[in-house]
Amino acid sequence: MTSRFVLLAVPAMLALSAAAPAPRPTLPPARAEVAITTDLGVITVELDGEHAPITTANFLRYVDQKRFDGTVFYRAMRLDWGTQPNGLIQGGTQNNPKRVLKPIAHEPTSTTGILHKAGTISMARFQPGTATGDFSILLSDLAGLDADPKAGNPDGQAGFAAFGHVVGGMDVVRKIYDSPLSPTAGAGVLKGQMLERPVKIVSMRRVPAP
């Protein structure tokens, strides 16, 4: 089952450079909201800078530098078990060298306490410490993405870095999730999970604090 919970920074065939993780960035606000405007509507996420400062600061750098503008949601992982809908959508920079910043240090759920529940936003990665500008939004609780100290491999022990949750627009997340899939695009576990017509991310902007 573990192999089905893969949040890869697509395309999976591209290997990240061996560059060391970037230094810890300036601490972000304890809470920050970001509006993700897509072709199908707006998703608003609240980022938890208090408990996941490295991951939140990284995401906000991409937002503030408009590196997400013009990217897409390209993947819908649909799990055929459990209560439906069960799975996630994924989007971001897809390792575009003109968009990505240096990889960041990994913040496991065992440290942040932010678990992978329905509506959670989480970073995609290859190995722990390689996350850049790809992310996922969950449609369901996926505890298999949390850090598990008892896992038999380092990847499972590390889990993925969750750093916030959707506060508006889950209907848009569902529309993206329900978009037609390509039967041929993608490789390995990603085959059959790639959207036939990726959903454009028109812009991402911070929502002014009230």
LUMPALO-798842 format. One record per residue (C-alpha): residue in three letters; chain; y, z, x; residue number from 1. Coordinates in steps of 0.001 Angstrom, whole numbers, plus 500000, padded with zeros to 6 digits. Layout:
BEGIN
+-----+---+--------+--------+--------+-----+
:   r : c :     c2 :     c3 :     c1 :   k :
+-----+---+--------+--------+--------+-----+
: ALA : A :      Y :      Z :      X : NUM :
...
+-----+---+--------+--------+--------+-----+
//
This chain:
BEGIN
+-----+---+--------+--------+--------+-----+
:   r : c :     c2 :     c3 :     c1 :   k :
+-----+---+--------+--------+--------+-----+
: MET : A : 500000 : 500000 : 500000 :   1 :
: THR : A : 502354 : 500728 : 502863 :   2 :
: SER : A : 502646 : 497059 : 503829 :   3 :
: ARG : A : 504106 : 496345 : 500406 :   4 :
: PHE : A : 507092 : 498603 : 501085 :   5 :
: VAL : A : 508754 : 496394 : 503664 :   6 :
: LEU : A : 512555 : 496293 : 503780 :   7 :
: LEU : A : 512965 : 493637 : 506435 :   8 :
: ALA : A : 516241 : 492197 : 507601 :   9 :
: VAL : A : 515475 : 488592 : 506635 :  10 :
: PRO : A : 514654 : 486159 : 508133 :  11 :
: ALA : A : 511696 : 488142 : 509434 :  12 :
: MET : A : 510898 : 485551 : 512079 :  13 :
: LEU : A : 514072 : 486388 : 514009 :  14 :
: ALA : A : 513690 : 489203 : 516531 :  15 :
: LEU : A : 516628 : 491511 : 517082 :  16 :
: SER : A : 517964 : 491908 : 520580 :  17 :
: ALA : A : 517024 : 494999 : 522542 :  18 :
: ALA : A : 520604 : 496254 : 522497 :  19 :
: ALA : A : 520942 : 500022 : 522263 :  20 :
: PRO : A : 522200 : 501440 : 518963 :  21 :
: ALA : A : 525967 : 501542 : 518659 :  22 :
: PRO : A : 527717 : 504845 : 519402 :  23 :
: ARG : A : 528171 : 507181 : 516446 :  24 :
: PRO : A : 531132 : 505778 : 514482 :  25 :
: THR : A : 534105 : 507743 : 513178 :  26 :
: LEU : A : 533014 : 509993 : 510336 :  27 :
: PRO : A : 533477 : 508355 : 506927 :  28 :
: PRO : A : 534737 : 510094 : 503779 :  29 :
: ALA : A : 532260 : 512441 : 502107 :  30 :
: ARG : A : 532133 : 510060 : 499135 :  31 :
: ALA : A : 533214 : 506431 : 498910 :  32 :
: GLU : A : 532733 : 503909 : 496122 :  33 :
: VAL : A : 532292 : 500202 : 496782 :  34 :
: ALA : A : 532439 : 497405 : 494198 :  35 :
: ILE : A : 529928 : 494622 : 494928 :  36 :
: THR : A : 531169 : 491572 : 493023 :  37 :
: THR : A : 528441 : 488972 : 492467 :  38 :
: ASP : A : 528029 : 485772 : 490500 :  39 :
: LEU : A : 526200 : 487835 : 487864 :  40 :
: GLY : A : 528640 : 490740 : 487624 :  41 :
: VAL : A : 529802 : 493844 : 489476 :  42 :
: ILE : A : 527627 : 496596 : 490957 :  43 :
: THR : A : 529418 : 499804 : 491962 :  44 :
: VAL : A : 527777 : 502070 : 494525 :  45 :
: GLU : A : 528767 : 505541 : 495657 :  46 :
: LEU : A : 528043 : 506136 : 499344 :  47 :
: ASP : A : 527179 : 509605 : 500653 :  48 :
: GLY : A : 529155 : 509972 : 503864 :  49 :
: GLU : A : 528559 : 513701 : 503931 :  50 :
: HIS : A : 524785 : 513482 : 504321 :  51 :
: ALA : A : 524407 : 509970 : 505810 :  52 :
: PRO : A : 527569 : 509548 : 507910 :  53 :
: ILE : A : 526245 : 506952 : 510380 :  54 :
: THR : A : 524806 : 504636 : 507753 :  55 :
: THR : A : 527773 : 505022 : 505399 :  56 :
: ALA : A : 530324 : 504364 : 508152 :  57 :
: ASN : A : 528396 : 501253 : 509199 :  58 :
: PHE : A : 528321 : 499877 : 505643 :  59 :
: LEU : A : 532041 : 500531 : 505193 :  60 :
: ARG : A : 532827 : 498687 : 508416 :  61 :
: TYR : A : 531100 : 495615 : 507006 :  62 :
: VAL : A : 533023 : 496063 : 503759 :  63 :
: ASP : A : 536421 : 496585 : 505397 :  64 :
: GLN : A : 535926 : 493634 : 507750 :  65 :
: LYS : A : 534821 : 491468 : 504786 :  66 :
: ARG : A : 531553 : 490636 : 506539 :  67 :
: PHE : A : 529644 : 490804 : 503250 :  68 :
: ASP : A : 531943 : 488342 : 501471 :  69 :
: GLY : A : 530034 : 485117 : 500845 :  70 :
: THR : A : 526597 : 486587 : 501629 :  71 :
: VAL : A : 523848 : 486736 : 498995 :  72 :
: PHE : A : 521155 : 488765 : 497332 :  73 :
: TYR : A : 518112 : 486794 : 498403 :  74 :
: ARG : A : 515034 : 488895 : 497627 :  75 :
: ALA : A : 513379 : 490661 : 494702 :  76 :
: MET : A : 510316 : 492736 : 495548 :  77 :
: ARG : A : 508372 : 493170 : 492308 :  78 :
: LEU : A : 505508 : 495643 : 492343 :  79 :
: ASP : A : 502860 : 494974 : 489703 :  80 :
: TRP : A : 501917 : 498620 : 489214 :  81 :
: GLY : A : 503643 : 501636 : 487718 :  82 :
: THR : A : 506393 : 501692 : 485125 :  83 :
: GLN : A : 508316 : 498430 : 485060 :  84 :
: PRO : A : 510663 : 497307 : 486468 :  85 :
: ASN : A : 509188 : 498543 : 489754 :  86 :
: GLY : A : 510651 : 497335 : 493036 :  87 :
: LEU : A : 513970 : 496430 : 494619 :  88 :
: ILE : A : 516492 : 493710 : 495387 :  89 :
: GLN : A : 517770 : 492929 : 498867 :  90 :
: GLY : A : 520903 : 491268 : 500195 :  91 :
: GLY : A : 523326 : 491124 : 503093 :  92 :
: THR : A : 524010 : 489285 : 506309 :  93 :
: GLN : A : 520472 : 488001 : 507070 :  94 :
: ASN : A : 521030 : 488435 : 510821 :  95 :
: ASN : A : 523829 : 485855 : 510860 :  96 :
: PRO : A : 525256 : 486288 : 514381 :  97 :
: LYS : A : 528779 : 485615 : 513074 :  98 :
: ARG : A : 528496 : 488552 : 510678 :  99 :
: VAL : A : 526315 : 491289 : 512183 : 100 :
: LEU : A : 527559 : 494248 : 514153 : 101 :
: LYS : A : 525507 : 496304 : 516606 : 102 :
: PRO : A : 522458 : 498138 : 515225 : 103 :
: ILE : A : 522938 : 501747 : 514208 : 104 :
: ALA : A : 520941 : 504922 : 514802 : 105 :
: HIS : A : 518385 : 505701 : 512102 : 106 :
: GLU : A : 519113 : 508462 : 509565 : 107 :
: PRO : A : 515783 : 509443 : 507948 : 108 :
: THR : A : 515557 : 510925 : 504477 : 109 :
: SER : A : 514063 : 514055 : 506030 : 110 :
: THR : A : 517477 : 514633 : 507627 : 111 :
: THR : A : 519831 : 513343 : 504921 : 112 :
: GLY : A : 517937 : 514568 : 501870 : 113 :
: ILE : A : 518816 : 511315 : 500067 : 114 :
: LEU : A : 515550 : 510131 : 498570 : 115 :
: HIS : A : 514559 : 506674 : 497380 : 116 :
: LYS : A : 515073 : 506992 : 493626 : 117 :
: ALA : A : 515960 : 504343 : 491050 : 118 :
: GLY : A : 519461 : 503083 : 491828 : 119 :
: THR : A : 519401 : 504163 : 495490 : 120 :
: ILE : A : 520972 : 501884 : 498119 : 121 :
: SER : A : 519060 : 501815 : 501419 : 122 :
: MET : A : 519258 : 499939 : 504706 : 123 :
: ALA : A : 516838 : 497154 : 505598 : 124 :
: ARG : A : 515541 : 497104 : 509165 : 125 :
: PHE : A : 512812 : 496049 : 511543 : 126 :
: GLN : A : 511987 : 499109 : 513667 : 127 :
: PRO : A : 513938 : 502373 : 513202 : 128 :
: GLY : A : 517328 : 501996 : 514869 : 129 :
: THR : A : 517672 : 498238 : 514218 : 130 :
: ALA : A : 519563 : 498263 : 510891 : 131 :
: THR : A : 522668 : 496083 : 510805 : 132 :
: GLY : A : 523992 : 494408 : 507648 : 133 :
: ASP : A : 521087 : 494042 : 505206 : 134 :
: PHE : A : 520441 : 496498 : 502398 : 135 :
: SER : A : 518330 : 497079 : 499314 : 136 :
: ILE : A : 518956 : 498532 : 495853 : 137 :
: LEU : A : 515994 : 500135 : 494092 : 138 :
: LEU : A : 514980 : 499489 : 490486 : 139 :
: SER : A : 512528 : 502397 : 490514 : 140 :
: ASP : A : 511572 : 505521 : 492449 : 141 :
: LEU : A : 509832 : 504431 : 495666 : 142 :
: ALA : A : 508752 : 507539 : 497546 : 143 :
: GLY : A : 506858 : 505326 : 500005 : 144 :
: LEU : A : 510212 : 504442 : 501582 : 145 :
: ASP : A : 511037 : 508072 : 502380 : 146 :
: ALA : A : 510310 : 509565 : 505794 : 147 :
: ASP : A : 506787 : 510989 : 505904 : 148 :
: PRO : A : 506067 : 513246 : 508909 : 149 :
: LYS : A : 502355 : 513063 : 508053 : 150 :
: ALA : A : 502207 : 509254 : 508219 : 151 :
: GLY : A : 499816 : 507773 : 510757 : 152 :
: ASN : A : 502425 : 505536 : 512379 : 153 :
: PRO : A : 506007 : 505953 : 513649 : 154 :
: ASP : A : 507356 : 503498 : 511077 : 155 :
: GLY : A : 506063 : 505538 : 508162 : 156 :
: GLN : A : 507193 : 508769 : 509778 : 157 :
: ALA : A : 510747 : 507395 : 510028 : 158 :
: GLY : A : 510945 : 505784 : 506585 : 159 :
: PHE : A : 514122 : 503964 : 505600 : 160 :
: ALA : A : 517742 : 505151 : 505557 : 161 :
: ALA : A : 519016 : 505789 : 502029 : 162 :
: PHE : A : 522758 : 506427 : 501854 : 163 :
: GLY : A : 524004 : 506309 : 498270 : 164 :
: HIS : A : 523326 : 505206 : 494721 : 165 :
: VAL : A : 524523 : 502885 : 491986 : 166 :
: VAL : A : 527095 : 504409 : 489617 : 167 :
: GLY : A : 527780 : 501255 : 487620 : 168 :
: GLY : A : 526188 : 497861 : 487045 : 169 :
: MET : A : 522462 : 498597 : 486992 : 170 :
: ASP : A : 522281 : 495850 : 484368 : 171 :
: VAL : A : 523510 : 493445 : 487060 : 172 :
: VAL : A : 520886 : 494772 : 489482 : 173 :
: ARG : A : 518273 : 494041 : 486816 : 174 :
: LYS : A : 519624 : 490493 : 486297 : 175 :
: ILE : A : 519254 : 489809 : 490025 : 176 :
: TYR : A : 515767 : 491347 : 490012 : 177 :
: ASP : A : 514757 : 489120 : 487092 : 178 :
: SER : A : 516051 : 485905 : 488725 : 179 :
: PRO : A : 513408 : 483195 : 489338 : 180 :
: LEU : A : 511454 : 483461 : 492585 : 181 :
: SER : A : 510482 : 480644 : 494931 : 182 :
: PRO : A : 506688 : 480268 : 495253 : 183 :
: THR : A : 507000 : 478895 : 498804 : 184 :
: ALA : A : 510019 : 480496 : 500522 : 185 :
: GLY : A : 509557 : 483431 : 502887 : 186 :
: ALA : A : 506846 : 484374 : 505346 : 187 :
: GLY : A : 504227 : 487112 : 505451 : 188 :
: VAL : A : 504835 : 489889 : 502907 : 189 :
: LEU : A : 508106 : 488193 : 501925 : 190 :
: LYS : A : 506436 : 485048 : 500585 : 191 :
: GLY : A : 506869 : 484913 : 496847 : 192 :
: GLN : A : 509688 : 487483 : 496925 : 193 :
: MET : A : 512603 : 485204 : 497827 : 194 :
: LEU : A : 514978 : 484172 : 495042 : 195 :
: GLU : A : 514865 : 480491 : 494203 : 196 :
: ARG : A : 518645 : 480536 : 493849 : 197 :
: PRO : A : 520158 : 483432 : 495817 : 198 :
: VAL : A : 522871 : 485354 : 493968 : 199 :
: LYS : A : 526217 : 485117 : 495763 : 200 :
: ILE : A : 528077 : 488246 : 496820 : 201 :
: VAL : A : 531639 : 487086 : 496184 : 202 :
: SER : A : 533221 : 490171 : 497718 : 203 :
: MET : A : 532802 : 493847 : 498509 : 204 :
: ARG : A : 535752 : 496206 : 498321 : 205 :
: ARG : A : 536311 : 499946 : 498376 : 206 :
: VAL : A : 537206 : 501395 : 494984 : 207 :
: PRO : A : 540434 : 503422 : 495311 : 208 :
: ALA : A : 539876 : 507127 : 494844 : 209 :
: PRO : A : 541295 : 508497 : 491577 : 210 :
+-----+---+--------+--------+--------+-----+
//
